[in-house]
Each structure stands twice: as structure tokens, then as C-alpha cells.
Amino acid sequence: MLQVIGGGRMGEALVGGLLRAGGLRLDGIRVVEPDRARRTALEGIFPGVDVVGTPGAADDHVVAVKPADVPAVCRAVAVFGPARVLSIAAGVTIATLEAALAPGSQVVRAMPNTPALVGMGAAAIAPGSSADDDDLAWAESLLGAVGTVVRVKERLLDAVTGLSGSGPAYVFLMVEALIEAGVQVGLPRAVSQALSVQTLLGAATLLAQSDEGPEALRAAVTSPGGTTAAGVQVLERHGLQAALLEAVAAATERSRELGQEPPHSL
Ligand SMILES: NC(=O)c1ccc[n+]([C@@H]2O[C@H](COP(=O)([O-])OP(=O)(O)OC[C@H]3O[C@@H](n4cnc5c(N)ncnc54)[C@H](OP(=O)(O)O)[C@@H]3O)[C@@H](O)[C@H]2O)c1
């Protein structure tokens, strides 16, 4: 029995992904959600899945509540003895998780990102002190239902937060600017938005499916003296690469700082 604690956006995305991926039976999943209205909604979305108000005994748990609620949830799980737990709560350390769970619990900490909500997440996982290869493979199989998963040491999760955790916001900001730019050169806003979003999706898909890296793909569309070269030169002159380097470094540093504080909501 897999118990998903927290039936919010991430919990729902994970359960939906797991059911779509197959391999887990409806009666093999329980969702714990304290809010009655939300429970009713989840029962409608996942007919046949047990949706309850408080955690019960289970072999495996996913902790998908806000960071500030994590210690209380772990203590509620600890009542049933050692457990295998995957936490997706941003910034809550393995030490905090292990301190609140029963001794000997196998903990895996993950840093996912919001595209998991559409099955296109990028997550990194790190093992706790009692977690072995099987536990990491288990966590990979869960998060693999909503995107890609890589393994890192816990100390690298701040960098993961700075890159892929916060990354969707960098991309959204870039698309906002692209849409505005399209409007400024004369396109109707709706046209600019449709072209900008599809350009991003198309470029990302091309990159993901191609054997070539981003440099080669960029070179292929940049003829000397052409339109793309003119645009890219401006981006380079304004320091796009440097800005991204600094952005990821700043977000990584902020993640480190927040990790020193008690569990918080990001
Ligand atoms: N969303 C993201 O993109 C993202 C990315 C990376 C990491 N994360 C992490 O994923 C976690 C969940 O995020 P989310 O966006 O899914 O948040 P969310 O939509 O607020 O979901 C959290 C859910 O947990 C429920 N909950 C709170 N206390 C509980 C308890 N004691 N027992 C059982 N359920 C409880 C909440 O119910 P109530 O509403 O009744 O309080 C809510 O439904 C967070 O820790 C976040 O840091 C999220």
C-alpha cells in the first residue's frame, strides 16, 4: 500500500501519473487529505482510490504537504513504526525527516518541479542514511511517472533547486518578454503569445529529441549575417548567459539559506 500524504497539486499529479503509468492498482493507493471538500474532489478525480483524513499504517509513504507541515506528518507516520518515505517537500532536510520519523526509516528526499503537474517534471532524489539502491529505485519509479529523475547527493539539492526547481519561472519570464517583444514589432498579442509558446515547446522538444546539443542546434539556425545572428548578438551583448549564471547561483544560495531555517513554505 502506497500512502500519499497531501492531496494538493503535487499529490494529485503524482497519483494521476502513477495510475496512468499502470503498475499500481487503485486499491494499492491511499491519499491522505485533511480538507473535506478537497477529499470529495479527489474521490471524484480518482474513483476507487481510498481518500482519508489522517495517515494510517502503510508500507510506503509519499510526503507531499507544504514544508511547514512535514514534521507533524512524519510524527504521525512514526506512530506506525519505521517506514519507507519519499518527501517532495522543498527545503526540508533528510536530517529533519529522519528526526521526526521512527528510527530505521528509509528516507528519500526529492526536489521536483512544477511541470510534474503535466507529466513533464525534472526531479532529483537523494538517499537518507538508511536508504539503499532499492529505495532509490522505488522513488525513481514513483517520480518517473511524472517526468525524469536523476540521483544526486543531498548537498546538491540546493543547486537542483536553483536550476530546475526555480527554472520554470526563468522560462516563464523569458516567454513574457518574448510575447511583449512580438507585440512591439507589430503582432497582435494573441498571435504573439501563440507563436512564443509554440516556439518554446518546439525548441525544447527538438532539443530533447535531437542527438545534437543546444550549441549545434543554435548554429544550424544562425546563418552568418542573417536575422537570427542579429538577434543573438543583442542577447549576448546584454549578457543573457551571465544573467542566467547569476540567477541560478542566487537561487541556489537562497535555497541554502532557507535550508538553515526551520521548515517553511516556499
Ligand atoms: N508545486 C510545485 O511545483 C512544487 C515543486 C517542488 C516541490 N514542491 C513541494 O511539494 C509539496 C506540496 O506542494 P503542493 O504544490 O502540492 O502544495 P499544496 O497544493 O498546498 O498541497 C499540500 C496538501 O497537503 C495537505 N496537507 C496539509 N497538512 C496535511 C496533513 N497533516 N496531512 C495530510 N495532508 C496535509 C494540504 O491540505 P490543506 O489545503 O487542507 O492544508 C494540501 O492539500 C510542498 O512541500 C512543496 O514544497 C512543490
The ligand as an SDF file (V2000), in Angstrom:
LIG
                    3D

 48 52  0  0  0  0  0  0  0  0999 V2000
    4.1140   22.7990   -6.5870 N   0  0  0  0  0  0  0  0  0  0  0  0
    5.3670   22.6630   -7.0020 C   0  0  0  0  0  0  0  0  0  0  0  0
    5.7440   22.9910   -8.0850 O   0  0  0  0  0  0  0  0  0  0  0  0
    6.4150   22.0620   -6.1600 C   0  0  0  0  0  0  0  0  0  0  0  0
    7.7170   21.9430   -6.6610 C   0  0  0  0  0  0  0  0  0  0  0  0
    8.6860   21.3730   -5.8550 C   0  0  0  0  0  0  0  0  0  0  0  0
    8.3330   20.9280   -4.5940 C   0  0  0  0  0  0  0  0  0  0  0  0
    7.0730   21.0680   -4.1750 N   0  0  0  0  0  0  0  0  0  0  0  0
    6.7460   20.6150   -2.8540 C   0  0  0  0  0  0  0  0  0  0  0  0
    5.6390   19.7390   -2.8940 O   0  0  0  0  0  0  0  0  0  0  0  0
    4.9150   19.8910   -1.6790 C   0  0  0  0  0  0  0  0  0  0  0  0
    3.4520   20.0110   -1.9900 C   0  0  0  0  0  0  0  0  0  0  0  0
    3.2420   21.1500   -2.8250 O   0  0  0  0  0  0  0  0  0  0  0  0
    1.8300   21.4320   -3.4880 P   0  0  0  0  0  0  0  0  0  0  0  0
    2.0580   22.4770   -4.5060 O   0  0  0  0  0  0  0  0  0  0  0  0
    1.1920   20.1450   -3.8810 O   0  0  0  0  0  0  0  0  0  0  0  0
    1.0730   22.0560   -2.2260 O   0  0  0  0  0  0  0  0  0  0  0  0
   -0.4770   22.1090   -1.9420 P   0  0  0  0  0  0  0  0  0  0  0  0
   -1.2380   22.1280   -3.2310 O   0  0  0  0  0  0  0  0  0  0  0  0
   -0.7110   23.1580   -0.9280 O   0  0  0  0  0  0  0  0  0  0  0  0
   -0.7400   20.6920   -1.2970 O   0  0  0  0  0  0  0  0  0  0  0  0
   -0.4510   20.3660    0.0260 C   0  0  0  0  0  0  0  0  0  0  0  0
   -1.6160   19.4960    0.5060 C   0  0  0  0  0  0  0  0  0  0  0  0
   -1.2690   18.8300    1.7050 O   0  0  0  0  0  0  0  0  0  0  0  0
   -2.3710   18.9100    2.5770 C   0  0  0  0  0  0  0  0  0  0  0  0
   -1.9800   18.7770    3.9800 N   0  0  0  0  0  0  0  0  0  0  0  0
   -1.5630   19.7210    4.8330 C   0  0  0  0  0  0  0  0  0  0  0  0
   -1.3140   19.1940    6.0540 N   0  0  0  0  0  0  0  0  0  0  0  0
   -1.5720   17.8750    5.9460 C   0  0  0  0  0  0  0  0  0  0  0  0
   -1.5150   16.8000    6.8490 C   0  0  0  0  0  0  0  0  0  0  0  0
   -1.1480   16.9740    8.1220 N   0  0  0  0  0  0  0  0  0  0  0  0
   -1.8410   15.5670    6.4200 N   0  0  0  0  0  0  0  0  0  0  0  0
   -2.2240   15.3690    5.1580 C   0  0  0  0  0  0  0  0  0  0  0  0
   -2.3150   16.3630    4.2410 N   0  0  0  0  0  0  0  0  0  0  0  0
   -1.9870   17.6100    4.6310 C   0  0  0  0  0  0  0  0  0  0  0  0
   -2.9480   20.2510    2.2970 C   0  0  0  0  0  0  0  0  0  0  0  0
   -4.2910   20.2920    2.7800 O   0  0  0  0  0  0  0  0  0  0  0  0
   -4.8940   21.7180    3.2340 P   0  0  0  0  0  0  0  0  0  0  0  0
   -5.0470   22.5020    1.9780 O   0  0  0  0  0  0  0  0  0  0  0  0
   -6.1650   21.3670    3.8860 O   0  0  0  0  0  0  0  0  0  0  0  0
   -3.8840   22.3280    4.1590 O   0  0  0  0  0  0  0  0  0  0  0  0
   -2.8640   20.3160    0.7810 C   0  0  0  0  0  0  0  0  0  0  0  0
   -3.9690   19.7110    0.1600 O   0  0  0  0  0  0  0  0  0  0  0  0
    5.4880   21.1080   -0.9660 C   0  0  0  0  0  0  0  0  0  0  0  0
    6.2670   20.6850    0.1100 O   0  0  0  0  0  0  0  0  0  0  0  0
    6.3480   21.7740   -1.9790 C   0  0  0  0  0  0  0  0  0  0  0  0
    7.4930   22.3460   -1.3830 O   0  0  0  0  0  0  0  0  0  0  0  0
    6.0960   21.6210   -4.9130 C   0  0  0  0  0  0  0  0  0  0  0  0
  1  2  1  0
  2  3  2  0
  2  4  1  0
  4  5  1  0
  4 48  2  0
  5  6  2  0
  6  7  1  0
  7  8  2  0
  8  9  1  0
  8 48  1  0
  9 10  1  0
  9 46  1  0
 10 11  1  0
 11 12  1  0
 11 44  1  0
 12 13  1  0
 13 14  1  0
 14 15  2  0
 14 16  1  0
 14 17  1  0
 17 18  1  0
 18 19  2  0
 18 20  1  0
 18 21  1  0
 21 22  1  0
 22 23  1  0
 23 24  1  0
 23 42  1  0
 24 25  1  0
 25 26  1  0
 25 36  1  0
 26 27  1  0
 26 35  1  0
 27 28  2  0
 28 29  1  0
 29 30  1  0
 29 35  2  0
 30 31  1  0
 30 32  2  0
 32 33  1  0
 33 34  2  0
 34 35  1  0
 36 37  1  0
 36 42  1  0
 37 38  1  0
 38 39  2  0
 38 40  1  0
 38 41  1  0
 42 43  1  0
 44 45  1  0
 44 46  1  0
 46 47  1  0
M  CHG  2   8   1  16  -1
M  END
$$$$
